[in-house]
């Protein structure tokens, strides 16, 4: 009986924790086009176009206006000038609460109009990046990628805790910039 309870508890823990990002450094990033918002205005986002300007930080988040996503967006907006100083573009993408992205993109407590956020209805892009939330598969997981201008994944980080995504991706962007 004890083994059965332990096995059930271990299975529940694994199911509740985020999976490691499937795309690894060196993999090619799937190209995508998506509709989104920047400072409340509609924009069309193309990964290929963004990569022409330099590295891209592509961060997937579960849903606009949820506690962790609010914090993560705020942290990215506070650090966006550091990313820009390293020629990097930040793009947020979510499959959850996509109807609220326009206000989320301009809200001073969140994105503050400093970077674009894209809608991913049905988590189609998230599936290509293996960034689907296990416990709610119609939403994105919290996974961040740094992608080099040649489309190669430089860094991948997947953890539901939003507090380290900015420092993880910024360190990878800085390391890339120093090598150039």
Beta strands, then each sheet from edge to edge (+ up, - down):
strand 1: 33-38
strand 2: 41-46
strand 3: 56-60
strand 4: 89-94
strand 5: 116-119
strand 6: 143-147
strand 7: 153-158
sheet 1: 2+ 1- 5+ 4+ 3+ 6- 7+
end
